[in-house]
Amino acid sequence: MLSLYLGREEYMPPKLEAAIFRALARIPGVRVDLGVRDAVGRSGVGIAYESGSPGSGTQRDENGEVVERSYIVLDSTTYNHLGSRTEYLRDYLINGEVAFSKGSVFATAEVAAGVVDEPGQIP
């Protein structure tokens, strides 16, 4: 749930953003990887939740092996949200057929953001 707030396009007050980072650090199973890339190739801090429960950002097969891992990607200096990345570590099956093969990646990138006075304005 906290990753949803970090990925929102709306401005977030710094104190709220800091509280989210503090909360993430306290959650058991949070994984932090350096050098995780967003869709435009920027390298940052990747944060994934490794519980393996539904919606956790990590999917496991019937043997408990990690199939895919989803990250939110943050700038390693400013901690601004850069995007997201999902890596398929094994073939991902849907109804017995390969939907995403091992090594596939799905990524997003936030390339611009700003604050404006009126709806419809471009920063």
Salt bridges, closest charged atoms under 4 A:
GLU10 OE1 - ARG8 NE 2.94
ASP33 OD2 - ARG31 NE 2.74
ASP38 OD2 - ARG42 NH2 2.61
GLU50 OE1 - ARG31 NH1 3.96
GLU50 OE2 - ARG69 NE 2.55
ASP61 OD2 - ARG90 NE 3.88
GLU65 OE1 - ARG90 NH2 3.02
GLU87 OE2 - ARG85 NE 2.83
GLU110 OE1 - HIS81 ND1 3.38
